[in-house]
């Protein structure tokens, strides 16, 4: 009886795995994981993007967007007992804006199609507008960082090409007559583009 009581008193407790972390973060943001496990001695973390850690309270930075399943396994002192806890974190994509504008040469309203959405250019500028959202320009907000195909046309001309959107920036594209294609030449010509640049 005495031997049995000593054995029970020394039995290793079962670890309970648990941690706190935000449910959503931005791309490039450092995530702090707060470990609240009980009766645990060692840990194994998988961050859902191929990265791993054995730290007690690790930090991690995600460089791609989407849902990431973070899994932590807590082990007892001997390693013979373990428990697992998982949580999903959504990594928000980096976004930027882009704007299409024209000068006096085109004369007509221009319809721009980009990312499945149509917007109109209804006025012209002599100089590059200072920022996205300028009156009469076609502005696309909060696009995921990357390169997009666009097509634009009015009564006389058409344009097509690519514009690159950068995180937290405004990319601008000038559409004007000498860089456009006359409608009757649409079948034989390829549209050109002119990138004015990105605001600092």
C-alpha positions in Angstrom: 0.0 0.0 0.0 2.8 2.4 0.8 4.5 1.7 -2.5 1.3 2.4 -4.4 0.7 5.8 -2.7 4.3 6.9 -3.5 3.8 6.0 -7.2 0.6 7.9 -7.5 2.1 11.0 -5.8 4.9 11.1 -8.3 2.8 10.6 -11.4 3.5 13.3 -14.0 0.6 15.7 -14.6 -1.0 16.0 -18.0 0.0 19.3 -19.7 -2.7 21.6 -21.0 -1.8 23.6 -24.1 -3.2 27.1 -24.7 -2.0 30.5 -26.1 -3.3 33.9 -26.9 -2.7 35.7 -30.2 -4.6 38.3 -32.3 -7.2 36.9 -34.7 -6.0 39.2 -37.5 -2.7 41.0 -38.4 -1.2 42.9 -41.4 1.4 41.5 -43.7 4.8 42.4 -42.2 3.4 42.9 -38.7 5.1 41.1 -35.8 2.8 38.7 -33.9 3.4 38.1 -30.2 2.2 34.7 -28.9 1.4 34.6 -25.2 1.8 31.0 -23.9 -0.7 30.2 -21.1 -0.1 26.4 -21.0 -0.2 24.5 -17.7 2.0 21.7 -16.5 4.2 22.0 -19.6 8.0 22.1 -20.0 8.7 22.1 -23.7 6.9 23.5 -26.7 6.7 23.0 -30.4 5.1 25.7 -32.6 4.0 25.6 -36.2 3.0 29.0 -37.7 1.1 27.8 -40.7 3.6 29.1 -43.3 6.3 26.5 -43.0 8.0 28.3 -40.0 8.5 26.6 -36.6 9.8 27.4 -33.1 10.6 25.8 -29.8 10.4 29.0 -27.8 8.0 29.4 -24.9 6.6 32.8 -26.0 7.7 33.2 -29.7 7.2 36.1 -32.1 6.6 35.7 -35.8 6.2 37.8 -38.9 4.0 36.8 -41.8 5.0 38.0 -45.4 2.0 36.5 -47.3 -1.7 37.1 -46.8 -4.5 34.6 -46.0 -5.6 32.4 -43.2 -2.7 30.8 -41.2 -3.4 27.9 -38.7 -1.0 28.3 -35.8 -0.5 25.0 -33.8 1.3 24.6 -30.5 2.1 21.3 -28.8 3.0 21.4 -25.1 5.0 18.5 -23.6 5.5 17.3 -20.0 8.9 17.2 -18.4 9.6 13.7 -19.5 8.0 14.3 -23.0 5.7 11.3 -22.5 2.6 13.4 -22.2 1.5 16.2 -24.5 -1.4 18.4 -25.5 -2.2 20.5 -28.6 -3.9 23.8 -29.2 -4.5 25.5 -32.6 -5.8 28.9 -33.6 -6.5 30.5 -37.0 -5.0 34.0 -37.8 -6.0 36.0 -40.8 -3.1 38.0 -42.4 -4.5 41.0 -44.1 -2.9 41.7 -47.5 -0.8 44.8 -48.2 -2.9 47.3 -50.2 -2.4 50.4 -52.3 -4.3 52.6 -54.7 -4.1 53.5 -58.4 -5.5 56.3 -60.5 -6.1 56.8 -64.2 -6.2 60.4 -65.6 -6.1 62.2 -68.9 -5.1 65.5 -70.4 -7.0 67.8 -72.8 -6.1 65.7 -75.9 -8.7 63.0 -75.5 -11.8 65.3 -75.3 -14.2 62.5 -74.4 -15.1 60.6 -71.2 -12.9 57.5 -70.7 -14.2 54.3 -69.2 -11.5 52.3 -67.4 -11.8 48.6 -66.6 -9.5 47.0 -63.9 -10.0 44.1 -61.6 -13.5 43.5 -62.8 -14.6 47.1 -62.0 -15.5 50.0 -64.4 -14.7 53.6 -63.5 -14.9 56.8 -65.5 -12.5 59.7 -66.2 -14.7 62.7 -66.6 -12.3 65.6 -66.6 -8.7 66.4 -67.6 -5.6 67.9 -66.0 -2.7 69.8 -67.5 -0.3 68.4 -64.8 -0.2 65.1 -62.9 -2.8 65.2 -60.1 -1.1 65.2 -56.7 -2.8 62.2 -55.2 -5.3 59.4 -55.8 -9.0 60.5 -55.6 -8.5 63.6 -57.6 -11.8 64.9 -59.0 -12.8 63.5 -62.4 -10.1 60.7 -62.3 -10.7 57.0 -62.1 -9.4 55.9 -58.8 -9.2 52.3 -57.5 -8.8 52.0 -53.7 -7.4 49.3 -51.5 -6.1 47.0 -54.2 -3.8 44.1 -53.0 -0.2 44.8 -53.9 0.6 43.5 -57.4 0.4 44.1 -61.1 -3.0 44.5 -62.8 -4.2 44.5 -66.4 -6.4 47.4 -67.5 -8.4 48.3 -70.5 -9.8 51.8 -71.2 -11.8 53.3 -74.0 -13.8 56.3 -75.1 -15.6 57.3 -78.3 -12.4 57.5 -80.4 -9.6 55.7 -78.6 -8.7 52.6 -76.6 -5.8 51.7 -74.3 -4.6 48.6 -72.6 -1.6 47.5 -70.5 -0.5 46.9 -66.9 -0.2 49.0 -63.8 1.6 48.0 -60.6 0.1 48.8 -57.3 2.5 49.2 -54.3 1.6 48.9 -50.6 0.5 52.2 -49.0 1.1 54.1 -52.2 -0.7 55.7 -55.2 0.3 54.6 -58.7 -0.8 56.9 -61.5 -1.4 56.2 -65.2 -1.9 58.9 -67.9 -4.1 58.0 -70.8 -3.8 60.5 -73.7 -4.5 60.6 -77.4 -1.0 60.0 -78.9 -0.6 56.9 -76.7 -4.0 55.6 -77.5 -5.3 53.5 -80.4 -8.0 54.7 -82.8 -11.1 52.5 -82.6 -10.9 51.4 -86.3 -7.3 50.1 -85.6 -8.3 48.1 -82.6 -7.9 44.7 -84.3 -4.3 45.4 -85.6 -2.8 47.4 -82.8 -1.8 46.7 -79.2 -2.4 49.4 -76.6 0.4 51.2 -74.9 0.7 52.7 -71.5 2.6 55.5 -69.9 3.3 55.3 -66.1 3.8 58.8 -64.6 5.1 57.4 -61.3 4.3 56.9 -57.7 4.0 59.6 -55.1 6.7 59.6 -52.5 
